[in-house]
């Protein structure tokens, strides 16, 4: 199955989102000033949020809702059928 380039860009943007959010705690261990740490953390947060939402738009509503329901901690120990039945439509 051939994927469109929008789908591929959506996946890339979601990967960038995850990397940006994982880099935020790493910033606290850098040997730079506190104001620089705050600035870098804020920039990484904005990049992470923007890439998540643009990637979600490119991937589509169904795929985005599927992964956000899996990332919700309330759904981690539920069965798959319970999660699908509780989805908002």
Secondary structure, DSSP 8 states (H G I E B T S, - for coil): ----HHHHHHHHHHHHHHHHHHHHHHHTTSSS-HHHHHHHHHHHHHHHHHHHHHHHHHH-HHHHHHHHHHH-GGGTTS-HHHHHHT---
